Amino acid sequence: MDQLALLFVMLLAALVSVPVGEWFGLPAPVLMTVFGGILAVLDFVPNVDIPPDLILPALLPPLLYAAVRRTSWRQFTANKRPIFLLAVALVFVTTVCVAAVAHAIVPGLPVAAAVALGALIAPPDPVAATAVAGQLGLPRRLVSILEGEGLFNDVTAIVLYHVAIAAAVSGEFSPWGAGLDLVLSAVVAVVVGLVLGWGANKLMDLLGDATLQIGLTLLVPYASYVLAEGLHGSGVLAVLTTALFLAEYATDADDVMTRLAGHTFWDIIDTLVTGVAFGLIGLELHNAIRTASGRWGELLGWAAAVAATVVLVRLLWLMPATWLTKRLHARRDYDEDIPVGWRETVVMWWSGMRGVASVALALAIPLSTKAGAPFPDRDIIIFIAFGVIIATLVLQGLTLPWLVRRLGVRADSEREKEFETELAVRATRAARRRLREIEQVEELPEELSEQMLRRAFDIGIRISPDMGEEERREAHKQRARRLRRVRKIQAEMMSAARHEVLAARSEPGADPEIVDRVLRHLDVRSLR
């Protein structure tokens, strides 16, 4: 099996892992990690040969962009305090604690190298957190906090990592310089993200076509990441800024085709890239086995100690941080999402899985210092990092569904249903208001006006069937039954039309391009 064949196997497994994970109630990213680990121990499977400095730029931009599309700027601004406590403060604390433990237990490990280890395993993975949380039916407030933490903690961790690596390579460290690098990195990233977001928004209006606009959304995250990194900014923060800008300002309510096609496209990209990313984590077992040859007991002990530190620090930090957030929330009545009760806090604690970013940063550690000496204990750092990633991702990922069921943490379905009904009412009122505006300008026949009024009510009741009085709901059910019958007949008619047009493709003298154009017209009509 060569590298290309291995890539296709990973892509196929990424697709298959989704229904398999749903069948067994397990997160697909965790299954992909296990699958990659199985491939790693097979003799005929080659080592993955990807330059470390390409892993983050290749995988993170689309994953981050796909994750941001599921959230909004309001959620980030409303949850800025929990995000700061988890994405910034906790990353610093975890880095310091891991560095202290690693420096103490690994003989001869320099402080700078220990800090680099702490920084690269400090941030929980945003993809793992959102993928796992999204499948478990957790309360939306928990998912929002986990998404915010996962998306912003990489920014802090990567800056700390680069500072530590620079200190280990050069032998010099300046606290003021590190702080300045952090601020400048953030400023450059935000500026790049806003400029590219604004430019992409204008270019989308110029392109017009849905296919071209969706293609642009695939290029923009990469452009944002590469440009920010080239200007010594945070590529991760730049992608987040660009994605949030486009989600806020590049949405046209009437552009139905672009929205439907874009949603499908990014679901596909998210599934494939996530699967490959976590499969690569498992495949790194190759290198871990080679590093640990003859030293299994010693290295596994170090990895277990660091993994325990990571897990314990998160628990000890979450308890007072959650208490403080609740106190401030009660006093100032902030519109923010916070855990309710110790059960949700425990779920948040156990959701701190490491993943793609940690692997990429570990592999990106330089081979040598400026003086030409080998980077201190590079193989040991990579092995410990891999051990922590596997321990948190596989152990926590596989047991998190059980823990959620055991604690009874579930989404507030009643509250979600109420909000859905509220939106249905607002949609209905907006449609009826627009109908009245049209009636003031145009003279509509009474029969048509009544029909349009019923359709305005149907808009809301299709979203929330419980909306409205019993009589109206019953009338809607009758109309819905008639409409389903009509649609079934129409579907059969359109199917016959599509089959006839498609059969013309193989007829002598038929122009495939014209056939496809007519078929696309029929497909769009069927969709509507």
N, C-alpha and C positions, 0 to 999 in steps of 0.2 A: 504494500500500500504506500503510495507516495503522498506528498503534502496536499496536492489538489484533491485526490480521492478522499483524504481525511477531512478536508473542508466540507465536501459534499455530504459525507457521513454525518458530520456535526450539524449541518443545516437540516438534514432530514430528521435527525434526532431532536432538534429544537422544535420541529413541528409535531412530532409524535409525542414528545414529553408533555404537551399541553393536555390532550385528552387523557393520557395515562395518569397525569397528576390529578386531574379532576376525578377520575375513576377511583383512585386510592386516597383522595383527600390530601395530597402532598404538593408542595410548591414545585412548579416546573424548573426553576433555576437550581434547586437542590438536586432534583433528579438528574439534571444535566451535569452537575458537578460530580455526582456519583458515577454517571456514565463515562465522563472523561477520565476519572480515576481508574475505571475498569479497563478502558482502552490503553491507559498508560502502562499497565503491567503486562500487556500482550506483546510478545516478541516482534510480531510482524507490523506493529504500529510504529511509525517513525517519530522521532522527537520533533516537537514543534519548533520551527526555526523562524521566529518573527523577531526582528530587531526590537529591543525593549523600548526604544524611544518612539516607536510607531504604535505601540499598543494603546496608550491613552488617546492620542489624536485620532486613531482609527475607530475606537469603540465608544468612547465617552460622549462625543458630540451628539450622535443620533439618539443614544440612550437618554441623555439629559433632556434633549428637545422633546422626545416622546413623553417623558415624565412631566415636564412643565405643561404640556398641552392638557393634562388632566387637572390642573390646578388654576389658580388665578392670583393676580397681584393683591387683591383684597385679603386673601388668606395669609399671604406673607406679611402684609402690614399689620393685620389683626393679631398674628401670632409671633410678632417680632421678639417678644421677651422669651417665650419658650424656645424659639429657634436660637436665640443668642445663648441661652444657658446650655443648650445641647450641642449646637453646631460650632460654637466658638469656645466657650468656657470649658465644656467637657472635653473637647479635643486637646486643649492645653493641659488640663489636669491629667488626662490619660497618657499623653506624651511624656509628661514629667514622671509619672508613676512607673510606666513601663521602662523608661530609660534608667530609673533608679534600680529597679529589680534586675534588669538585664546587666547593668554595669556591676552589680553585686554578685551575680551567680555565674556569669561567663568570665573566666579568667582572662585578663588582659584586654577586655573590650573597652576601647576608648569612649569617653563621655559623648563625643560628637557622633560616633557610630551608634551608640545606644540611643541617642536622641533621634537619629534618623530612623531606627527601628520603631521607636515609639510613635513617631509622626506617621509612618506609613501604615501602621495597623490601628491608629487611633480612630479614623472615621468609619462608622458603619456604612455599608454600601447602600446608595439610594435605590438602585435597581432591585436588589434583594429585598429591601424593606417594603417597597411599594408593590412588588410582585407578590410577595408572601402575604402582606396585609390585605391586598385587594381580593385575594381568594378566600379569606377567612371570615368575611362579613363583619369586620370590626367596626366600632363606632366611627363615624366620619371624623370626629375631632381627633381621634388617635391617628387615623391615616394621615390627616393634615399635618400633625406634628411630626410624624415619621418622615413624610415627604419633605417637609421643610428642613428637618435635620439632615436628611440624606443628601439633599441638593446643595446645602450650603457648607456642610462640614468639610467637604473635599477642598474647598477654597482655603480654609485655615490650615488643614493638614498638609496640602501640597506646598504652601509657602514655608511652613515649618520644616518640611522635608528638605527643600532646596537650601535653606539656611544651614541645616545640620550637615548636609552633604558638602556644601562649600567649605564649612569649617573643618570637616574631616579630610577633605582633599588638600586644602591650603594650609591647614594648621592654625588658622586665624579666625577669630570670632569677635564681632562687635554687636552688643545688644542694641545700641542706637541704630546701627546700620540695619539690623534685622527688623526692628520696628519700622524704620523708614521703608524698607523693601515691602513690608506687608501693606502699608498704607498706599504706596505708589502702585503696587500690583493691583489693589482693589480699584483705585481711581482710574487707571488705564483700562482695566477690564470693563468698568461701567461705561466709560466714554466710548470704547470700541463697540460694546454691545448696543448702546443707544444709536450710534451712527449707522451701524449695519442694519439694525432693526428699522430705522427710519428709511434708509435707502431701499431695503427689501420691500417695505410697504409700498413705496412709490413705484418700484419696478413691477410689482404684482399688478398694480392698476394698468401699467403700460402693456404687460403681457396679455392680460385678459383671459386667455384660454386656461381652462382648469388644469389640463395636463402640464402646461408650462409653469403654472403657479405652484403646483405640487412639487415639480422637479426643482424649483427654486428653493422651496422649504428644505429639501434634502441638502442643497449646497450651502445654504446660509449658516447652519451650525458649524460646519467644517471651516468655513471662511472666518467666522467669528473666533473660533478656537485658535486657528493658526495665526491670524493677525494679532490677536492679543498676546499670544506666547512670543511672537516675533518682536513685539514692543515691550517685552519683559513684564507683561501683565498676567493676570490669572485667566487662562483659557476657559476654565470651568465657569467662573463668574461671568465672563463675557457671553458664553452660550446661554446661561440663565437669563441674563439681561435681555439679550436679543429675543429669546423665546417668549419672555413675559411681555415685551413690547409688542410683538406680533400677535400674541393672544389677546392683548388689550385693544389694539388699534387696527389690526388687519382682518377683522371679522366683518363680513358683509352678510346681514341677515337674509338677504334675498339670493345669495349665491349658493343655492342648494346643491348643485352638482359638485362644486369644488369642495364643499364641506363634507358631503357623503364620501366622495372619492378620496379626499385627504384623510379622513378618519380611517378608512379601510387601508390605505397605503401605509400610514404610520403604525397601524396595528400589526401589519405584516413585518415592517422593518423592526419594530420593537421585539416581536417574537423571535425573529431570526438572529438579530444581533445579540439579544439577551442570551439566547441558547448557546451561541458560539462563545460568548464571553465567559459564561460559567463552565462551559465545556473545557475551555483553555485552562481554567483553574484546576480542574481535575487532571488534565494532561501534564501539568507541572509536577505531578507525582514522580515522573521520570527523573527529574533533576534532584528531587528530594531524596529518592532512594540512592542515587549516586553519591550525594553528599554525606548521607548517614552511614555509608558502608563501614562496618566495623565499630561504629560509635552510636548505635541505636539508643542504648539506654541513657547515655549522657545527653544526647540531643533531644530525645523525647521528654526527658525531665525538664530541660530548660524551656522547651516549647510549652509544656503543660503549666509550668510556673507563670510564664508570661500570659498564656491564655486565661488562667485563673485571675491574674491581675486585671486584665482587660474587663472580664465579666464582673468581678467584684467592684472595681472602681465605678463602673456604670451604675450598679445597684446603689452603692453608697452615695453617689452623686444625685441620683434621681429622687431619692426619698426627701432630702431637704429641699432640693430644687422644686419638686412638685408642691411641697408644703408652702414654700415661699410664694410660688406663683398663685396658689389658691388664696393666700392671705391678701396679696396685692390685687388679685382679681375681685375679691369680695369688697375691698375697700374702695377701689377706683372704678369698679364695674366696667372693666375692659371687655370689648367684644372679641374675645380670643378663645381658642380651643384649649382646654386643659383636661388632664385625666380626672375622672370622677371615681374616687375610691382607690383602695390599695390594689384591687384586682387589675384595674387598668394600668396602674403603675408597674405591676409585675409583668404584664404583657409587654409594655414599652421596654422594660429592662431586657426581657428575653428576645426582643426583636432586634437587638444590636448586632446584626451579622456583618462580617467583613466580606469583601468580594473583589470586584474587578480592579478598582483603583489601587487597592493594597498590593495585588499581584503585579500590576504594571509598575508601581513605584519600587517594589522589591527588585524586579528584574532590571530596572533602570539604574541601579546603583553602579557607579563607575568601577572599572576593573582595577584602576590604579590611582595613586595620588599624584600631585604635581611633582613630587620628588622622584617619581618613577617606581615607588614601592607599591606592592599590591594593596588594594583597599583593605583595611583591617577587618578580618573575620567576615568577609563578604558572604561566603557560602553558609556560614553559621547564621547570619542575619536572615538570609533568604529561607533557610530551613525553618527557623523559628517563626518567621512571618507566615510561611505556608502552613505550618502546624496550627497557628492561631486561626487562620482563614478557614481551614478544614473543620477545626473544632467548633467554631462559631457558626459557620454556614451549614454544615451537615448536621451536627448535633442539635443546635438550636432550631434550624430550619425544619428538621424532621419531627421535633418534639413540640414546636410551637402550636400546630393545630390541636394536639392533645391538650396542651396547657390552656388554650383558649376555650375549648369545650369544657374542661374541668372547672375552670373559674367562672364559666357562664358569661363571658364578655361578648356581647352581641350589639349589633347596630340598633339604634333606637328607631325601629320600623314605624312606630306611630308618629314620631316627629317628622320622619322623612315623608310619610304619607300626607301629613298635614301640609308640609311645604309643597309637595307635588300638587295637592288640591288648590293651594293658594295660587300657584303658577297657572293652573288650568283656568281658574276664575279670572286672573289677570289677562290671559290670552283671549278668553271669550269676550271680556269687556272691550279689549282693544279692537277685536274684529267687529263687534257691534257698533263701537264708536266710529270706526271707519265706514261702516255701512250707512250710518246716519249722515256722515259727511257727504257720501256719494249721493244719497237721496236728496240732499239739499241742492245739489248741482244738477243732477239728472232726474228725469221723470221716469221712475220705474213702475212697471205694472204691479198691481197689488199681489198677484200670484207670485211673481218673481221676487218681490220684496219679502213676502212671507217665507219663501223657499230659502232665500239668503239668510234670513234671521234664524231659521232652523239650523242651517249649516254653521252659522256662527256659534250657536250653542253646542253643536256636535264637535267643534274644535276642542272645547274644553272637556266634554264628557268622554271623548275618546282617550284623553290623557288621564282623567280621573273619573272612572265610572260612577263613583259615589256622589259626584257633584250634582246638585239640583234636586228638585222635588221628585217624589215617587212617580207621579203621573208623567213628568218629562223623561224620567229614566226609562219608564216602560215604553213610551213612544220612541225613544232613541233605540231601545232594544229591537223593536219591530222594524224600524228603518234599517238598523244594522243587519238584521237577518235578510231583509230584501237586498241590501247593498252587497252582502256576501254572496248571495245568489247571482246577482248581476255581475259581480267581479269574477265569480267562477266561470260564468259563461264567457265574459270578455277574455279571461285568461286562456280559455280553450281556443277562442277565435284568434287571439294574438299568437298563441303557440302554433296554430296551423299556418298563420301568415309567416312566422319566422322559419318554420320548416320548409315552406315553399321557396322562400327567398334563399335560404341556405343551400337548398338542393340546386339552385341555379348556378352556384359556384362551379360545379363540375360539368356544366353544359358547354358544348362547343361554342366558342366565340364570346362567352361571358367574361366581363371585366371584373376581376375580383375586387378591385378598389370600389367600384360602384356598388357591388353586392354588399360589401362591408359597410358602406355609407348608409345604404337603405336599412341594413340590419341594425346599425347603431340607432337609427331613427326609431325603429320598432322597439328596441331595448329601452330607450329613454321614455318612450310612450308607455311601455309596460311598467316601468319604474314609477312613473307618475300615477 
